[in-house]
Amino acid sequence: MVKTIIELRRLRKEYFNVVALADVDLSIPAGEIYGLIGPNGAGKTTLLRMLATTLEPTAGRVLLEGKDLWDDPPGVRSVIGFMPDFFQVYRDLTVREFLTFFALAHGLRGAKLAHRVTDVIGLIGLEEKADELCKGLSRGMVQRLGLGRAVLHNPRLLLLDEPASGLDPLARARLFAVLQRVRAEGATIIISSHILAELSGLCTSVGIMHQGVFLESGPTEEVIRRLLPRRKLQLRVLEGSQTPAANVLEKHENVSMIQTDTTWLRFEFDGTDETVSELLDQLIAAGVRVVLLQESASSLHEAYISIAERNHHAVHA
Ligand code: ATP
């Protein structure tokens, strides 16, 4: 049976007259990388800070593995790692000194401390920078160092507030590779972003937030299907294969809105992953030389923007 790690019950946060989180009920299964997706002001930071016990709810409860967070905040913090959206690194400490400082704060000492710091430096891929000052690190490296700080005590739940913002694709890929390793070691991860496409390849499940409520939550594939019932696919073929590819697509009952250019064919597809796979078989059987068949990432982003806008109008109507 899948264990629930986090359960929100009618969780509410008000700041004066702003309702940042509006009576949210939500369960997050253990072992997931759960993406909290929402535009600026959706309530992501507010929720993460409440999960990290650095902000008290106005009403409602948060259960961590069945226990109320507010019964024992220090106990909770010993099993949670939190990387806020903005954090400072001590510029004149080396990477190793920086991590050692926080390992001491977690109560590690002696050989155990030295081993854990070395392990974490390996985990975040900063071996070559271990004895260099933090002020010489790139933004991507600083983000990985912040992540290293958050996992020093082997937390069961890791909370990350927009860790990928401002990173180039390579730095983001490196950060995500570290997160996959942290998950493989048994942690559950909750990570926020305002870009669904940025996280869709990483997260096993996602929640779409808007103005303090969840519009959607569940396994990533299912949420994407609900947002985008007609998926937008793109097919790249070798030169000379466009005509046979277009012939197969035109005859296919799930395909519509075909657009072609020199090597790409873009179309809408009304079907499951299984039917996409059958379409690929048909293309290959017809002699089409396929290079790539993929979902269009920009369409994902558009679908998310449109659902956010629809709800914005509904709230303000
Ligand atoms: P972002 O992507 O910009 O970080 P977010 O999804 O993290 O946004 P929050 O920072 O949680 O959103 O903000 C949710 C709402 O609560 C917003 O309307 C924000 O203006 C408001 N808010 C957040 N913190 C405070 C505060 N300390 N005092 C008053 N209002 C606040």
Residues whose N, C-alpha, C, O or C-beta is under 5 A from the ligand:
A	BS01	ATP	Y15 V18 A20 G38 P39 N40 G41 A42 G43 K44 T45 T46
